[in-house]
Amino acid sequence: VLPGFDGLELSRRIRANGRNMRIIAISALGKANLPEDAVVAGCDAFLSKPIHIAALRVLVSEQLRDAKTKSQYART
């Protein structure tokens, strides 16, 4: 939890400012609908703590590959 707002609000603010970046939300909170809320807030992916490094590596690789693919299509 950030001072004054949470990570989902940060994601909303990033998207509202037109920032073109990948957002991976990571949380230890056990709310059942948090992954869906994260996507609605503009996150591209969600991981629950504790984080397994192998899963994080796979997720980051997927996000980088997807961003590269979208960037290539945007240029054509």
C-alpha positions as CSV (number, residue, x, y, z in Angstrom):
1,V,0.0,0.0,0.0
2,L,1.4,3.3,-1.0
3,P,1.0,6.5,1.0
4,G,-2.4,8.0,0.0
5,F,-3.3,5.5,-2.6
6,D,-2.7,1.9,-3.7
7,G,-1.0,0.3,-6.6
8,L,-4.2,0.0,-8.6
9,E,-4.7,3.7,-8.4
10,L,-1.1,4.2,-9.5
11,S,-1.9,2.0,-12.5
12,R,-4.9,4.1,-13.3
13,R,-2.9,7.3,-13.1
14,I,-0.2,5.9,-15.4
15,R,-2.8,4.9,-18.0
16,A,-4.6,8.2,-17.6
17,N,-1.4,10.1,-18.4
18,G,-1.0,8.1,-21.6
19,R,2.1,6.2,-20.5
20,N,2.9,3.3,-22.8
21,M,4.5,0.8,-20.5
22,R,3.9,-2.7,-19.2
23,I,2.5,-2.9,-15.7
24,I,2.8,-6.0,-13.6
25,A,1.0,-5.8,-10.3
26,I,2.4,-7.8,-7.4
27,S,0.5,-8.2,-4.2
28,A,0.4,-10.2,-1.0
29,L,-3.2,-9.2,-0.3
30,G,-5.5,-12.1,-0.5
31,K,-8.5,-10.5,-2.1
32,A,-10.2,-12.9,-4.5
33,N,-11.0,-10.3,-7.1
34,L,-7.7,-8.5,-7.0
35,P,-6.3,-10.0,-10.3
36,E,-9.4,-8.9,-12.2
37,D,-9.3,-5.4,-10.5
38,A,-5.7,-5.1,-11.5
39,V,-6.5,-5.7,-15.2
40,V,-9.4,-3.2,-15.0
41,A,-7.1,-0.7,-13.5
42,G,-4.7,-1.0,-16.5
43,C,-2.3,-3.7,-15.3
44,D,-1.1,-6.1,-18.0
45,A,-0.5,-8.9,-15.6
46,F,-0.8,-9.9,-11.9
47,L,1.3,-12.0,-9.6
48,S,0.6,-13.0,-6.0
49,K,3.3,-13.1,-3.3
50,P,5.3,-15.1,-2.6
51,I,6.8,-14.7,-6.0
52,H,8.5,-17.6,-7.6
53,I,11.4,-16.3,-9.6
54,A,10.9,-18.7,-12.5
55,A,7.3,-17.5,-12.9
56,L,8.4,-13.9,-12.8
57,R,11.0,-14.5,-15.5
58,V,8.4,-16.2,-17.7
59,L,5.9,-13.4,-17.2
60,V,8.4,-10.6,-17.9
61,S,9.6,-12.4,-21.0
62,E,6.0,-12.8,-22.2
63,Q,5.3,-9.1,-21.6
64,L,8.5,-8.0,-23.4
65,R,7.7,-10.3,-26.4
66,D,4.1,-8.9,-26.5
67,A,5.2,-5.3,-26.3
68,K,7.8,-5.9,-29.1
69,T,5.1,-7.5,-31.3
70,K,2.7,-4.6,-30.7
71,S,5.4,-2.1,-31.5
72,Q,6.2,-3.9,-34.7
73,Y,2.6,-3.8,-35.8
74,A,2.3,-0.2,-34.9
75,R,5.1,0.8,-37.2
76,T,3.5,-1.0,-40.3
